[in-house]
Structure formats: structure tokens, C-alpha cells
Amino acid sequence: MKILAQRATDAVSVLPDELHHRVILAAMAGHYVSSPGARIPYARAIADSVVTAVGPLLAPALVLFKARRAVARLTGGGRW
């Protein structure tokens, strides 16, 4: 997963509108890294390596997805 995340991060640098693609990559990674399954001990190291590979744009995405999941739990809004 780390290699995949790093390759995706490297690949967006040559795309037109690079920032747009970086934000999409961060959102996709954030969705999965913020999931409850990513906190399971054996998955934590994998999730951490993806966070490192994707870079600083992932931090706001993680905040957003974690908040979204928390609201869903509190309101009975289902799985996100």
C-alpha cells in the first residue's frame, strides 16, 4: 500500500492541474485511512505509511472524514 500511495503521489506531479489531482488522492486515501479498520493493530502501520506517502494534504481530509464518521455514529446516520 505504501508503494501504491507513493507511486500515485509521484504520478500526479506530471498531470495538468496537479493540485486538483493531489486533493482527490488525499480524499481517497483519507476515506480509507480514517476507517475503523485502519486502527486495527496490524493495519495501523500500513495506514501510517500511506499517510506519509500521500503527504500533508491528507491531514485536512483525515479531519473531515473522521468528523463525518463521528457525526454518523452520533446521529445513527449509517456507515460512511
Backbone hydrogen bonds in HBPLUS format (Angstrom, degrees):
<---DONOR---> <-ACCEPTOR-->    atom                        ^
c    i                          cat <-CA-CA->   ^        H-A-AA   ^      H-
h    n   atom  resd res      DA  || num        DHA   H-A  angle D-A-AA Bond
n    s   type  num  typ     dist DA aas  dist angle  dist       angle   num
A0005-ALA N   A0001-MET O   2.84 MM   4  6.04 164.7  1.87 153.2 157.2     1
A0006-GLN N   A0002-LYS O   2.86 MM   4  6.06 156.3  1.91 148.6 155.7     2
A0007-ARG N   A0003-ILE O   2.85 MM   4  6.03 161.2  1.88 151.4 156.4     3
A0008-ALA N   A0004-LEU O   2.95 MM   4  6.13 157.6  2.00 148.5 154.7     4
A0009-THR N   A0005-ALA O   2.94 MM   4  6.09 157.6  1.99 144.4 150.9     5
A0010-ASP N   A0006-GLN O   2.88 MM   4  6.11 157.7  1.93 149.0 155.1     6
A0011-ALA N   A0007-ARG O   2.86 MM   4  5.99 152.4  1.94 143.9 151.9     7
A0012-VAL N   A0008-ALA O   3.15 MM   4  6.39 149.9  2.24 150.2 155.2     8
A0013-SER N   A0010-ASP O   3.25 MM   3  5.63 146.1  2.37 105.6 114.9     9
A0014-VAL N   A0011-ALA O   3.35 MM   3  6.07 165.7  2.37 117.4 120.6    10
A0015-LEU N   A0012-VAL O   3.16 MM   3  5.19 162.7  2.19 106.2 111.6    11
A0020-HIS N   A0017-ASP O   3.05 MM   3  5.56 121.2  2.41 112.0 125.4    12
A0021-HIS N   A0017-ASP O   3.37 MM   4  6.82 156.3  2.43 151.0 157.5    13
A0022-ARG N   A0018-GLU O   2.88 MM   4  6.18 151.0  1.96 153.1 162.7    14
A0023-VAL N   A0019-LEU O   2.92 MM   4  6.15 156.9  1.97 154.4 159.4    15
A0024-ILE N   A0020-HIS O   3.12 MM   4  6.43 156.6  2.17 144.7 151.0    16
A0025-LEU N   A0021-HIS O   2.94 MM   4  6.15 162.5  1.97 147.9 152.6    17
A0026-ALA N   A0022-ARG O   2.86 MM   4  6.07 159.3  1.90 147.5 153.5    18
A0027-ALA N   A0023-VAL O   2.87 MM   4  6.09 153.7  1.94 147.6 154.9    19
A0028-MET N   A0024-ILE O   2.93 MM   4  6.18 162.0  1.96 152.9 157.5    20
A0029-ALA N   A0025-LEU O   2.92 MM   4  6.11 171.6  1.92 155.0 157.6    21
A0030-GLY N   A0026-ALA O   2.76 MM   4  5.76 155.7  1.82 142.7 150.9    22
A0031-HIS N   A0027-ALA O   2.97 MM   4  6.11 151.2  2.06 145.5 151.7    23
A0032-TYR N   A0028-MET O   3.44 MM   4  6.78 162.2  2.47 148.8 151.2    24
A0033-VAL N   A0029-ALA O   2.81 MM   4  5.95 168.0  1.83 162.4 166.6    25
A0034-SER N   A0030-GLY O   2.98 MM   4  5.75 142.7  2.12 139.3 146.4    26
A0035-SER N   A0032-TYR O   3.22 MM   3  5.32 159.4  2.26 103.2 109.4    27
A0038-ALA N   A0035-SER O   3.00 MM   3  5.52 146.8  2.12 113.7 122.9    28
A0039-ARG N   A0036-PRO O   3.06 MM   3  5.57 162.4  2.09 114.6 120.2    29
A0040-ILE N   A0037-GLY O   3.30 MM   3  5.54 165.5  2.32 106.7 111.0    30
A0043-ALA N   A0040-ILE O   2.80 MM   3  5.30 132.6  2.02 119.7 134.1    31
A0044-ARG N   A0040-ILE O   2.96 MM   4  6.00 135.9  2.16 155.6 165.4    32
A0047-ALA N   A0043-ALA O   2.85 MM   4  6.12 165.6  1.87 161.6 165.8    33
A0048-ASP N   A0044-ARG O   2.85 MM   4  6.05 160.5  1.89 151.8 157.4    34
A0049-SER N   A0045-ALA O   3.06 MM   4  6.24 149.7  2.15 139.7 147.2    35
A0050-VAL N   A0046-ILE O   3.06 MM   4  6.39 147.7  2.17 148.0 156.9    36
A0051-VAL N   A0047-ALA O   2.96 MM   4  6.26 160.6  2.00 153.2 158.5    37
A0052-THR N   A0048-ASP O   3.02 MM   4  6.27 160.3  2.06 147.5 152.2    38
A0053-ALA N   A0049-SER O   3.00 MM   4  6.14 157.3  2.05 140.8 147.1    39
A0054-VAL N   A0050-VAL O   2.90 MM   4  6.05 161.0  1.93 157.7 161.6    40
A0055-GLY N   A0051-VAL O   3.12 MM   4  6.19 159.2  2.17 147.2 152.7    41
A0058-LEU N   A0055-GLY O   3.10 MM   3  5.98 162.7  2.13 124.5 129.9    42
A0059-ALA N   A0056-PRO O   3.25 MM   3  5.75 148.5  2.35 111.3 117.9    43
A0062-LEU N   A0058-LEU O   2.86 MM   4  6.09 154.5  1.92 158.3 165.6    44
A0063-VAL N   A0059-ALA O   3.11 MM   4  6.41 159.5  2.16 152.1 157.0    45
A0064-LEU N   A0060-PRO O   3.01 MM   4  6.23 165.1  2.03 149.8 153.6    46
A0065-PHE N   A0061-ALA O   2.92 MM   4  6.14 172.2  1.93 157.4 158.7    47
A0066-LYS N   A0062-LEU O   2.89 MM   4  5.89 161.9  1.92 150.0 155.6    48
A0067-ALA N   A0063-VAL O   2.96 MM   4  6.05 159.4  2.01 147.9 153.8    49
A0068-ARG N   A0064-LEU O   2.89 MM   4  6.08 156.1  1.95 147.7 155.2    50
A0069-ARG N   A0065-PHE O   2.91 MM   4  6.10 158.2  1.96 147.0 152.2    51
A0070-ALA N   A0066-LYS O   2.97 MM   4  6.15 153.5  2.04 143.9 151.5    52
A0071-VAL N   A0067-ALA O   2.91 MM   4  6.15 161.8  1.95 154.1 158.2    53
A0072-ALA N   A0068-ARG O   3.03 MM   4  6.24 158.3  2.08 144.5 150.8    54
A0073-ARG N   A0069-ARG O   2.97 MM   4  6.25 153.0  2.04 145.4 152.4    55
A0074-LEU N   A0070-ALA O   2.98 MM   4  6.23 161.0  2.01 150.9 155.8    56
A0075-THR N   A0071-VAL O   2.89 MM   4  5.99 152.0  1.96 152.9 160.0    57
A0076-GLY N   A0072-ALA O   2.91 MM   4  5.56 115.1  2.34 137.2 148.9    58
A0077-GLY N   A0072-ALA O   2.80 MM   5  4.32 137.1  1.99 129.8 136.4    59
